[in-house]
Amino acid sequence: MGLAQERSRIRKFAQALLSVYKIREGWRSWLHPETIICRCEEVTFAQVRNVVHDLGASDVRTAKLLSRCGMGMCQGRVCGQIVADVVGAEIGRSATDDELRGIHNRPIAHPISLATLAEQGQ
């Protein structure tokens, strides 16, 4: 199986998981100011709301840069949709808008050693 086919298969599986385990409406009512939104960077719900209301973030990318949500080890793969939903709700737009989805649509990257890189060049 080629890389493109493998990627397509994995994306289909990810879409199936998202459709089965959707974040349901009303989930934001469970949040408290101290609720951790991004575990990697320990960013709270209050901090995300503050970057929108106090610092003027009007999209997910700006909220990410100002709060550090999605900038930890997972690169937004765990918190990305949640951040998009919170920011979308705070600015009064749907989290399905393309510009709000960018935080979690990232390719999987894995750090490699220089020795491994050097071996590939031989």
FENDAVEN-V969110 format. One record per helix or strand of 3 or more residues. SS is the DSSP state (H for helix, E for strand). FROM is the first residue (numbers start at 1). LEN is the number of residues. If there is no record, write none. Layout:
ss: {SS;SS}
from: {FROM;FROM}
len: {LEN;LEN}
//
This chain:
ss: {H;H;E;H;H;H;H;H}
from: {3;27;36;45;60;80;98;114}
len: {18;4;3;9;8;12;4;7}
//
